[in-house]
Every structure is written in C-alpha cells, then in structure tokens.
Amino acid sequence: MIDGRALLMLCIGTPMVLAAQQASFTTGGGVARVDQLTSGPIGTLAADVRYNPGPLAFHLTGSTINHQNLGSTNRVRSDLMLGGRFTDWTVSAGPVYEMASGVRDPRRAAWSANVRVDREIGRFTIGASAAEGMSRPDNQRLSFGRRSARAGVSIGPVEVQGRYDLLITRDSVLRDDVFFDPGEQVASSSDSPFRPRTRQFEDLALRLSVATAGFDVHGTIAWRSGDDIVSQAWWRVEAALPVSNAATMVLSTARQPADPVLNQRGSRAMTLGLKLALADEGRERLAPRVEVSRESATLVRVIFVLPGGDSARVMGEMTGWRPVELEPLGRGRFAGWFLAPGGTYRINVSLDNGPWIAPPGMPRVEDGFGGLVGLLEL
C-alpha cells in the first residue's frame, strides 16, 4: 500500500522521469554480507534519474539487491528541490521521500523537508543543510532531524571534501520503573508507561573524487559514533571506466552503516556492474567536444560542439555564474571569448534557452543540487 505522501511524489515524479534529461541503469553482481546474517552472492539493479526544468531539480534513485537464499533489500529516494543561484551563493529547498525494505524486514518510509545552502570561494566550497522529517518504523512514530556542514576544494580533476553529519531521532520507550505482574490486576492510570527518548548519531567523513576523460574514482571513509551504538568506521569506493558512449563498467566496495531512521541493517558488499546511460547522460567523453585556444595568459577562446540548437549560452566559474551568449559558427559549433587564467572551471550550457546541462564531451561532477556540471580545462 502506497501512502498519500508517496503517491504525491509519484504523481509529480512520473512525468519528470518520462522527460528525464539524465538517466542511467546499472546491473551487476557480487558478494555481500548483511549484519547479523550470513554472506553470499548477490545480484543488483539500480536506476538514477535527474530532471532540471528551470529552477526545479528532480532526482530519483532506486536499487534492489537480491541476496541468494536470504531475500532482497530495496531502497528508493526521491527529492524535488527548488533552487536559485545568487552570485557565488546557491540555495535550494524541497521535500524528500525515502523508502526501504531489508532482508526479511518490512517496508519502512520517511518524509522530510530539506534546506541547503552552499557558497563557492574560488576553488573552495562551503555548505550547510538541515532537514526535519517523520517516519514510523515498527508502527511507532519517530521524528528526526538532520544537520550537515561541509567544506571542499577542487584542484583540477580532483575534489576533496570534509563533512560532518548529525542525525537526531526522537521516539518513545518503556519507562525504567514500569513492570507488569501477570497475577496482579493493573490499575488504570493517566500516567503513560512510556517516556520520550532522544538519540544522536554523528558521522565524520572525508570524500575524494577524481573525474577525468578516461575514468572516475569516488571514495568516502567515515567514522560513526552515537547513543546506544558501537562506534565504527564505514566506507565506500567506486571506480567507473567508460567502455563506449553509453556504457560504463563500475566496480565498487562498501561498508554501509545501519540506518536508524528506516531501521535498516548495515552491510558489506563488493560488486562489479555495467552502467547504461540514457537521455542526456550518454558518455561522449571518449570524443571530447570542446576546443580551447589561448590567446594570452588571461584571454581564451572556447568553441563548444552542441548539435541540435540554433543558439547557446554558457555560465560557470569563469563567468561568475552569469549567463553569456555564445557566437554561432554553424554546424552545431558555438564560440566565446573569456578572461580566465589557466585552470579547471565548472560550467553548464543551455541550448535554445532550454535547461542548463553539463556540456557533452567533458568530465562531470555533481553540483550539489541533484544535477551535474562539466569540468572545462583552460
């Protein structure tokens, strides 16, 4: 049974999925161990869909993992964020819906409202976010809050980010002074046998990303501590190697911690899969589609190959994130002059005043708002 809030997100998200600008599906296999259960072979299937109509950003991810002789784990996350950019500040806010079911565990869902603020200062980025939401694990009402702070630096194709995440859960448990005697009649009382409980869980994480025209590597290592749990390290490493314009081999290994909100067990896994890109996300990185000619130490001419449009605009770090009209050269080629010293710049392009996308033929990284930006080397 789908609850009303999930149905609302489904009604909003379905047309966006059908019109997705970026979509990919990944299938593969490997070995995994779910905490407190046995290990064994697994089969995986995952999907990632992104759509950015104007200031809105829709992002849907889903995965299912079939554990041989154990069952399956399933997870879905969907968010619809309204964002805006103000010089070097970016702000976004919107609802997030999450659903998960574990091996031999029932489905659980959570709904939250999220706000995120980021600022770019040259090659450095800083940001913070906050969320408040509700969930009902095991038919018990649970409210939760998430707080996050992050700081990162980009050096060419390398990005390093430090992150602090705080999760606060609020529910109720049986009072310590309450017990029941089966042989004694229980007198009615207006006092509740339950007491409120608040717990906190903290994650300190370091993330390293390398995005080049030949491969991508993303790695995260973190330490979790909190109330009523044993502190532990967790990690995730993923390497992606394009094998064609639309296919990428993906190797990943991870130690995932338990999820207190959706009441999911932690796990370990190692998988090898094939990612198939659809819509705009097709991997044209094997044949770069941008030409750069430097006239001086600060003046550079860039030609973008963007077939299918009559006009094009670009905005990014080299334009102060202000849209700049490009000169049409014919046959899908557009040129622009920029005052920019040598380095790597994050940019997006727009064809015929359409949505902003990462340019074809460039390495891409996440922009922090559910979309992607291209990395232009000047």
Secondary structure as a PSIPRED ss2 file (coil, helix, strand):
# PSIPRED VFORMAT (PSIPRED V4.0)

   1 M C   1.000  0.000  0.000
   2 I C   1.000  0.000  0.000
   3 D C   1.000  0.000  0.000
   4 G H   0.000  1.000  0.000
   5 R H   0.000  1.000  0.000
   6 A H   0.000  1.000  0.000
   7 L H   0.000  1.000  0.000
   8 L H   0.000  1.000  0.000
   9 M H   0.000  1.000  0.000
  10 L H   0.000  1.000  0.000
  11 C H   0.000  1.000  0.000
  12 I H   0.000  1.000  0.000
  13 G H   0.000  1.000  0.000
  14 T H   0.000  1.000  0.000
  15 P H   0.000  1.000  0.000
  16 M H   0.000  1.000  0.000
  17 V H   0.000  1.000  0.000
  18 L H   0.000  1.000  0.000
  19 A C   1.000  0.000  0.000
  20 A C   1.000  0.000  0.000
  21 Q C   1.000  0.000  0.000
  22 Q E   0.000  0.000  1.000
  23 A E   0.000  0.000  1.000
  24 S E   0.000  0.000  1.000
  25 F E   0.000  0.000  1.000
  26 T E   0.000  0.000  1.000
  27 T E   0.000  0.000  1.000
  28 G E   0.000  0.000  1.000
  29 G E   0.000  0.000  1.000
  30 G E   0.000  0.000  1.000
  31 V E   0.000  0.000  1.000
  32 A E   0.000  0.000  1.000
  33 R E   0.000  0.000  1.000
  34 V E   0.000  0.000  1.000
  35 D C   1.000  0.000  0.000
  36 Q C   1.000  0.000  0.000
  37 L C   1.000  0.000  0.000
  38 T C   1.000  0.000  0.000
  39 S E   0.000  0.000  1.000
  40 G E   0.000  0.000  1.000
  41 P E   0.000  0.000  1.000
  42 I E   0.000  0.000  1.000
  43 G E   0.000  0.000  1.000
  44 T E   0.000  0.000  1.000
  45 L E   0.000  0.000  1.000
  46 A E   0.000  0.000  1.000
  47 A E   0.000  0.000  1.000
  48 D E   0.000  0.000  1.000
  49 V E   0.000  0.000  1.000
  50 R E   0.000  0.000  1.000
  51 Y E   0.000  0.000  1.000
  52 N C   1.000  0.000  0.000
  53 P C   1.000  0.000  0.000
  54 G C   1.000  0.000  0.000
  55 P C   1.000  0.000  0.000
  56 L E   0.000  0.000  1.000
  57 A E   0.000  0.000  1.000
  58 F E   0.000  0.000  1.000
  59 H E   0.000  0.000  1.000
  60 L E   0.000  0.000  1.000
  61 T E   0.000  0.000  1.000
  62 G E   0.000  0.000  1.000
  63 S E   0.000  0.000  1.000
  64 T E   0.000  0.000  1.000
  65 I E   0.000  0.000  1.000
  66 N E   0.000  0.000  1.000
  67 H E   0.000  0.000  1.000
  68 Q C   1.000  0.000  0.000
  69 N C   1.000  0.000  0.000
  70 L C   1.000  0.000  0.000
  71 G E   0.000  0.000  1.000
  72 S E   0.000  0.000  1.000
  73 T E   0.000  0.000  1.000
  74 N E   0.000  0.000  1.000
  75 R E   0.000  0.000  1.000
  76 V E   0.000  0.000  1.000
  77 R E   0.000  0.000  1.000
  78 S E   0.000  0.000  1.000
  79 D E   0.000  0.000  1.000
  80 L E   0.000  0.000  1.000
  81 M E   0.000  0.000  1.000
  82 L E   0.000  0.000  1.000
  83 G E   0.000  0.000  1.000
  84 G E   0.000  0.000  1.000
  85 R E   0.000  0.000  1.000
  86 F E   0.000  0.000  1.000
  87 T C   1.000  0.000  0.000
  88 D C   1.000  0.000  0.000
  89 W E   0.000  0.000  1.000
  90 T E   0.000  0.000  1.000
  91 V E   0.000  0.000  1.000
  92 S E   0.000  0.000  1.000
  93 A E   0.000  0.000  1.000
  94 G E   0.000  0.000  1.000
  95 P E   0.000  0.000  1.000
  96 V E   0.000  0.000  1.000
  97 Y E   0.000  0.000  1.000
  98 E E   0.000  0.000  1.000
  99 M E   0.000  0.000  1.000
 100 A E   0.000  0.000  1.000
 101 S E   0.000  0.000  1.000
 102 G C   1.000  0.000  0.000
 103 V C   1.000  0.000  0.000
 104 R C   1.000  0.000  0.000
 105 D C   1.000  0.000  0.000
 106 P C   1.000  0.000  0.000
 107 R E   0.000  0.000  1.000
 108 R E   0.000  0.000  1.000
 109 A E   0.000  0.000  1.000
 110 A E   0.000  0.000  1.000
 111 W E   0.000  0.000  1.000
 112 S E   0.000  0.000  1.000
 113 A E   0.000  0.000  1.000
 114 N E   0.000  0.000  1.000
 115 V E   0.000  0.000  1.000
 116 R E   0.000  0.000  1.000
 117 V E   0.000  0.000  1.000
 118 D E   0.000  0.000  1.000
 119 R E   0.000  0.000  1.000
 120 E E   0.000  0.000  1.000
 121 I E   0.000  0.000  1.000
 122 G C   1.000  0.000  0.000
 123 R C   1.000  0.000  0.000
 124 F E   0.000  0.000  1.000
 125 T E   0.000  0.000  1.000
 126 I E   0.000  0.000  1.000
 127 G E   0.000  0.000  1.000
 128 A E   0.000  0.000  1.000
 129 S E   0.000  0.000  1.000
 130 A E   0.000  0.000  1.000
 131 A E   0.000  0.000  1.000
 132 E E   0.000  0.000  1.000
 133 G E   0.000  0.000  1.000
 134 M E   0.000  0.000  1.000
 135 S E   0.000  0.000  1.000
 136 R C   1.000  0.000  0.000
 137 P H   0.000  1.000  0.000
 138 D H   0.000  1.000  0.000
 139 N H   0.000  1.000  0.000
 140 Q C   1.000  0.000  0.000
 141 R C   1.000  0.000  0.000
 142 L E   0.000  0.000  1.000
 143 S E   0.000  0.000  1.000
 144 F E   0.000  0.000  1.000
 145 G E   0.000  0.000  1.000
 146 R E   0.000  0.000  1.000
 147 R E   0.000  0.000  1.000
 148 S E   0.000  0.000  1.000
 149 A E   0.000  0.000  1.000
 150 R E   0.000  0.000  1.000
 151 A E   0.000  0.000  1.000
 152 G E   0.000  0.000  1.000
 153 V E   0.000  0.000  1.000
 154 S E   0.000  0.000  1.000
 155 I E   0.000  0.000  1.000
 156 G C   1.000  0.000  0.000
 157 P C   1.000  0.000  0.000
 158 V E   0.000  0.000  1.000
 159 E E   0.000  0.000  1.000
 160 V E   0.000  0.000  1.000
 161 Q E   0.000  0.000  1.000
 162 G E   0.000  0.000  1.000
 163 R E   0.000  0.000  1.000
 164 Y E   0.000  0.000  1.000
 165 D E   0.000  0.000  1.000
 166 L E   0.000  0.000  1.000
 167 L E   0.000  0.000  1.000
 168 I E   0.000  0.000  1.000
 169 T E   0.000  0.000  1.000
 170 R E   0.000  0.000  1.000
 171 D E   0.000  0.000  1.000
 172 S E   0.000  0.000  1.000
 173 V E   0.000  0.000  1.000
 174 L E   0.000  0.000  1.000
 175 R C   1.000  0.000  0.000
 176 D C   1.000  0.000  0.000
 177 D C   1.000  0.000  0.000
 178 V C   1.000  0.000  0.000
 179 F C   1.000  0.000  0.000
 180 F C   1.000  0.000  0.000
 181 D C   1.000  0.000  0.000
 182 P C   1.000  0.000  0.000
 183 G C   1.000  0.000  0.000
 184 E C   1.000  0.000  0.000
 185 Q C   1.000  0.000  0.000
 186 V C   1.000  0.000  0.000
 187 A C   1.000  0.000  0.000
 188 S C   1.000  0.000  0.000
 189 S C   1.000  0.000  0.000
 190 S C   1.000  0.000  0.000
 191 D C   1.000  0.000  0.000
 192 S C   1.000  0.000  0.000
 193 P C   1.000  0.000  0.000
 194 F E   0.000  0.000  1.000
 195 R E   0.000  0.000  1.000
 196 P E   0.000  0.000  1.000
 197 R E   0.000  0.000  1.000
 198 T E   0.000  0.000  1.000
 199 R E   0.000  0.000  1.000
 200 Q E   0.000  0.000  1.000
 201 F E   0.000  0.000  1.000
 202 E E   0.000  0.000  1.000
 203 D E   0.000  0.000  1.000
 204 L E   0.000  0.000  1.000
 205 A E   0.000  0.000  1.000
 206 L E   0.000  0.000  1.000
 207 R E   0.000  0.000  1.000
 208 L E   0.000  0.000  1.000
 209 S E   0.000  0.000  1.000
 210 V E   0.000  0.000  1.000
 211 A E   0.000  0.000  1.000
 212 T C   1.000  0.000  0.000
 213 A C   1.000  0.000  0.000
 214 G C   1.000  0.000  0.000
 215 F C   1.000  0.000  0.000
 216 D E   0.000  0.000  1.000
 217 V E   0.000  0.000  1.000
 218 H E   0.000  0.000  1.000
 219 G E   0.000  0.000  1.000
 220 T E   0.000  0.000  1.000
 221 I E   0.000  0.000  1.000
 222 A E   0.000  0.000  1.000
 223 W E   0.000  0.000  1.000
 224 R E   0.000  0.000  1.000
 225 S E   0.000  0.000  1.000
 226 G E   0.000  0.000  1.000
 227 D C   1.000  0.000  0.000
 228 D C   1.000  0.000  0.000
 229 I C   1.000  0.000  0.000
 230 V C   1.000  0.000  0.000
 231 S C   1.000  0.000  0.000
 232 Q E   0.000  0.000  1.000
 233 A E   0.000  0.000  1.000
 234 W E   0.000  0.000  1.000
 235 W E   0.000  0.000  1.000
 236 R E   0.000  0.000  1.000
 237 V E   0.000  0.000  1.000
 238 E E   0.000  0.000  1.000
 239 A E   0.000  0.000  1.000
 240 A E   0.000  0.000  1.000
 241 L E   0.000  0.000  1.000
 242 P E   0.000  0.000  1.000
 243 V C   1.000  0.000  0.000
 244 S C   1.000  0.000  0.000
 245 N C   1.000  0.000  0.000
 246 A C   1.000  0.000  0.000
 247 A E   0.000  0.000  1.000
 248 T E   0.000  0.000  1.000
 249 M E   0.000  0.000  1.000
 250 V E   0.000  0.000  1.000
 251 L E   0.000  0.000  1.000
 252 S E   0.000  0.000  1.000
 253 T E   0.000  0.000  1.000
 254 A E   0.000  0.000  1.000
 255 R E   0.000  0.000  1.000
 256 Q E   0.000  0.000  1.000
 257 P C   1.000  0.000  0.000
 258 A C   1.000  0.000  0.000
 259 D E   0.000  0.000  1.000
 260 P C   1.000  0.000  0.000
 261 V C   1.000  0.000  0.000
 262 L C   1.000  0.000  0.000
 263 N C   1.000  0.000  0.000
 264 Q E   0.000  0.000  1.000
 265 R C   1.000  0.000  0.000
 266 G C   1.000  0.000  0.000
 267 S E   0.000  0.000  1.000
 268 R E   0.000  0.000  1.000
 269 A E   0.000  0.000  1.000
 270 M E   0.000  0.000  1.000
 271 T E   0.000  0.000  1.000
 272 L E   0.000  0.000  1.000
 273 G E   0.000  0.000  1.000
 274 L E   0.000  0.000  1.000
 275 K E   0.000  0.000  1.000
 276 L E   0.000  0.000  1.000
 277 A E   0.000  0.000  1.000
 278 L E   0.000  0.000  1.000
 279 A E   0.000  0.000  1.000
 280 D C   1.000  0.000  0.000
 281 E C   1.000  0.000  0.000
 282 G C   1.000  0.000  0.000
 283 R C   1.000  0.000  0.000
 284 E C   1.000  0.000  0.000
 285 R C   1.000  0.000  0.000
 286 L C   1.000  0.000  0.000
 287 A C   1.000  0.000  0.000
 288 P C   1.000  0.000  0.000
 289 R C   1.000  0.000  0.000
 290 V E   0.000  0.000  1.000
 291 E E   0.000  0.000  1.000
 292 V E   0.000  0.000  1.000
 293 S E   0.000  0.000  1.000
 294 R E   0.000  0.000  1.000
 295 E C   1.000  0.000  0.000
 296 S C   1.000  0.000  0.000
 297 A C   1.000  0.000  0.000
 298 T C   1.000  0.000  0.000
 299 L E   0.000  0.000  1.000
 300 V E   0.000  0.000  1.000
 301 R E   0.000  0.000  1.000
 302 V E   0.000  0.000  1.000
 303 I E   0.000  0.000  1.000
 304 F E   0.000  0.000  1.000
 305 V E   0.000  0.000  1.000
 306 L C   1.000  0.000  0.000
 307 P C   1.000  0.000  0.000
 308 G C   1.000  0.000  0.000
 309 G C   1.000  0.000  0.000
 310 D C   1.000  0.000  0.000
 311 S C   1.000  0.000  0.000
 312 A E   0.000  0.000  1.000
 313 R E   0.000  0.000  1.000
 314 V E   0.000  0.000  1.000
 315 M E   0.000  0.000  1.000
 316 G E   0.000  0.000  1.000
 317 E H   0.000  1.000  0.000
 318 M H   0.000  1.000  0.000
 319 T H   0.000  1.000  0.000
 320 G C   1.000  0.000  0.000
 321 W C   1.000  0.000  0.000
 322 R C   1.000  0.000  0.000
 323 P C   1.000  0.000  0.000
 324 V E   0.000  0.000  1.000
 325 E E   0.000  0.000  1.000
 326 L C   1.000  0.000  0.000
 327 E E   0.000  0.000  1.000
 328 P E   0.000  0.000  1.000
 329 L E   0.000  0.000  1.000
 330 G E   0.000  0.000  1.000
 331 R C   1.000  0.000  0.000
 332 G C   1.000  0.000  0.000
 333 R E   0.000  0.000  1.000
 334 F E   0.000  0.000  1.000
 335 A E   0.000  0.000  1.000
 336 G E   0.000  0.000  1.000
 337 W E   0.000  0.000  1.000
 338 F E   0.000  0.000  1.000
 339 L E   0.000  0.000  1.000
 340 A C   1.000  0.000  0.000
 341 P C   1.000  0.000  0.000
 342 G C   1.000  0.000  0.000
 343 G C   1.000  0.000  0.000
 344 T E   0.000  0.000  1.000
 345 Y E   0.000  0.000  1.000
 346 R E   0.000  0.000  1.000
 347 I E   0.000  0.000  1.000
 348 N E   0.000  0.000  1.000
 349 V E   0.000  0.000  1.000
 350 S E   0.000  0.000  1.000
 351 L E   0.000  0.000  1.000
 352 D C   1.000  0.000  0.000
 353 N C   1.000  0.000  0.000
 354 G C   1.000  0.000  0.000
 355 P C   1.000  0.000  0.000
 356 W C   1.000  0.000  0.000
 357 I E   0.000  0.000  1.000
 358 A C   1.000  0.000  0.000
 359 P C   1.000  0.000  0.000
 360 P C   1.000  0.000  0.000
 361 G C   1.000  0.000  0.000
 362 M C   1.000  0.000  0.000
 363 P C   1.000  0.000  0.000
 364 R E   0.000  0.000  1.000
 365 V E   0.000  0.000  1.000
 366 E E   0.000  0.000  1.000
 367 D C   1.000  0.000  0.000
 368 G C   1.000  0.000  0.000
 369 F C   1.000  0.000  0.000
 370 G C   1.000  0.000  0.000
 371 G C   1.000  0.000  0.000
 372 L E   0.000  0.000  1.000
 373 V E   0.000  0.000  1.000
 374 G E   0.000  0.000  1.000
 375 L E   0.000  0.000  1.000
 376 L E   0.000  0.000  1.000
 377 E E   0.000  0.000  1.000
 378 L C   1.000  0.000  0.000
